[in-house]
């Protein structure tokens, strides 16, 4: 069954991440400092060599889920979209998927495991107001899932 809640739009932040910064760490710290509890996020720029991403489950039927990881071997152009919601501990959690490309090769994945900016990542954060949604631990998958 579809679960949902309604929210409004609050502040809008234009953020520049710079070379060498870890994306999820910077955006979660920014959210904490600015008391952002819920947000939609878009980003464009590049990720550096050595950036890690989750690129799928090893076996989509297995529980708990065993993730597959990929490490970028060179800098890649990047565009992404994501959300920020509080976890059960009250701290912000970024969940962002990006598509990366280089020389005709492409890859899409979740950056939560350590993606690093190459030169610049431009980020727009759209704060959601009057939003009660949170990230709650799902024991069967091991994921923190959205509970609207």
Buried (B, 14 or more C-beta within 10 A) or exposed (E): EEEEEEBEEBEEBEBEBEEEBBBBBBBBEBBBEBEBBBBBBBBBBBBBEBBBBBEBBEEEEEEEBEBEBBEBEEBBBBBBEBBBBBBEEEEBBBBBBBBBBBEEEEBBBBBBBBBBBBEEBEBBBBBBEEBEBBBEEBEEEEBBEBBE
